[in-house]
Amino acid sequence: MPDLQPSFILVRPQMGENIGAAARAMLNFGLSHMRLVGPRDGWPNPRAVAMASGAAGRVLDHARVFQTLPEAIGDCAHVFATTARSRDLTKPVMTPERAMEHARALCASGQKVAVLFGPERAGLENEDIARANTIISVPVNPDFASLNLGQAVLLCAYEWGRQGANTPPEVLELAGTERAPAIEIEKLGDHYEERLEEAGFFFPETKAEGMKLNLRNLWSRMPLTRADVQTLHGMLRQIVRRRDR
């Protein structure tokens, strides 16, 4: 059965807090395969556990530790390396979006995939990147291209998770109500038209039809809920009551 997610490999990470932050970012988007290459402060690291906070600790519990990068990627068919700098190495360079799309296809075909992240101080070395098949480069401000380790992991994990989710790009939170059906919008329009007619709003008569048409169009453009319709009816009724006292 194919391994349906890549391994995120932190190469020579320096601070336990950043390892913990990476674990949190991974689990946020359904990733759990972490590998560590030569962590500076040894392993396990209590600061990483504290930063991982709760459920993400299981990512750390199952993290595999290697002494060298060749050992860490030895079983992988395709390796991505994240870097912000040009390394004068001939390799395809992808955005995180394109890279994770490609990673999903590779994983689905049964290939093991790894994504490399370098140490906090200077990132991956040329010797590390030379062992990768593809470079991931984030389109950031060229005058300040440095990303924190946790941020870099989060960006790639987000793109992985986003492409596997069926989340619509925009939803309307209805907060206990529902969208008003067309008949209720129609009655709301009738109510306002009647009251505005009584108030002499549709003047001059030659423009009345156009004004009514614009008002109907206004109601149809508004994403009204049933609660909105009730509120608008109530507002108008109260205005009329005050007028008629």
ZIGI-V434840 format. One record per pair of residues at least 6 apart in sequence whose C-alpha atoms are under 7 Angstrom apart, sorted by the first residue. I is the first residue (numbers start at 1). GAP is how many residues later the second one is. D is the distance in Angstrom with one decimal. If there is no record, write none. Layout:
# ZIGI-V434840
I;GAP;D  I;GAP;D
This chain:
# ZIGI-V434840
2;105;6.6  2;106;6.5  2;107;6.9  2;108;4.1  2;109;7.0  3;104;6.1  3;107;6.3  3;109;6.6  4;103;5.1  4;104;6.0  5;26;6.8  5;102;6.2  6;27;6.9  6;106;6.7  6;107;4.8  6;108;5.3  7;26;4.7  7;27;5.6  7;28;6.8  7;106;6.3  7;107;4.7  7;108;6.3  8;25;6.3  8;26;5.0  8;27;6.2  8;106;5.8  8;107;4.9  8;108;6.2  9;25;5.9  9;26;4.6  9;27;5.7  9;105;6.7  9;106;5.9  9;107;4.9  9;108;6.1  10;25;6.3  10;26;5.0  10;27;6.2  10;106;6.1  10;107;5.0  10;108;6.2  11;25;6.1  11;26;4.8  11;27;6.9  11;105;6.8  11;106;5.9  11;107;5.0  11;108;6.0  12;25;5.3  12;26;4.9  12;27;4.8  12;28;6.2  12;106;6.8  12;107;5.4  13;26;5.0  13;27;6.2  13;106;4.7  13;107;6.6  14;25;6.2  14;26;5.0  14;27;6.8  14;105;6.3  14;106;6.5  16;29;5.9  16;31;5.0  16;32;4.2  17;30;5.4  17;31;4.8  17;34;5.5  18;30;7.0  18;131;6.3  18;132;5.7  19;29;5.5  20;28;4.1  20;29;6.0  20;31;4.7  20;32;4.2  21;30;6.0  21;31;5.8  21;129;5.3  22;128;4.7  22;131;5.8  23;29;6.0  23;33;5.8  23;36;5.9  23;37;6.7  24;28;5.4  24;32;5.2  25;128;6.6  25;129;4.9  25;132;6.7  26;6;6.4  26;128;6.8  26;131;5.7  27;29;6.0  29;128;5.9  29;129;6.1  29;132;4.9  30;131;6.7  32;27;5.2  33;26;6.9  33;30;6.8  34;25;6.7  34;29;4.9  34;30;6.6  35;28;5.3  35;29;4.7  35;30;5.8  36;28;6.2  36;29;4.7  36;30;6.1  37;28;5.9  37;29;4.8  37;30;5.5  37;31;5.9  37;32;6.2  37;35;6.9  38;28;6.3  38;29;5.0  38;30;6.8  49;8;5.9  66;6;5.7  73;41;6.9  76;36;4.7  76;37;5.4  76;38;6.4  77;34;5.8  77;35;5.4  77;36;6.1  78;34;6.7  78;35;5.0  78;36;6.5  78;55;6.1  79;34;5.8  79;35;4.8  79;36;5.9  79;53;4.8  79;54;5.3  79;55;6.5  80;34;6.1  80;35;4.6  80;36;6.0  80;52;5.6  80;53;6.0  80;54;4.8  80;55;5.6  80;56;6.5  81;34;5.8  81;35;4.6  81;36;6.6  81;48;6.0  81;51;5.9  81;53;6.3  81;54;4.9  81;55;5.8  82;34;6.0  82;35;5.7  82;53;5.9  82;54;4.6  82;55;6.1  83;40;6.8  83;41;6.8  83;52;6.9  83;53;6.4  83;54;5.7  84;53;5.6  84;54;6.8  84;61;6.1  84;62;7.0  87;39;6.7  91;42;6.8  91;43;5.8  91;44;6.7  92;42;5.3  92;43;6.2  93;41;6.1  93;42;4.7  93;43;5.8  93;44;6.5  94;41;6.2  94;42;5.0  94;43;6.1  95;41;5.6  95;42;5.4  95;43;5.7  96;40;6.0  96;41;6.9  96;42;6.4  96;60;5.6  96;63;6.5  97;62;5.4  99;37;6.6  100;59;6.2  100;60;5.2  103;10;6.7  107;6;6.6  117;7;6.8  118;6;4.2  120;28;6.7  120;29;6.0  177;48;6.7  177;49;6.5  177;50;6.5  178;47;5.4  178;48;6.0  179;45;6.1  179;46;4.1  179;47;5.9  180;44;5.9  180;45;4.6  180;46;4.5  185;34;6.9  188;41;6.8  188;45;6.8  189;27;6.3  202;6;4.9  202;9;6.7
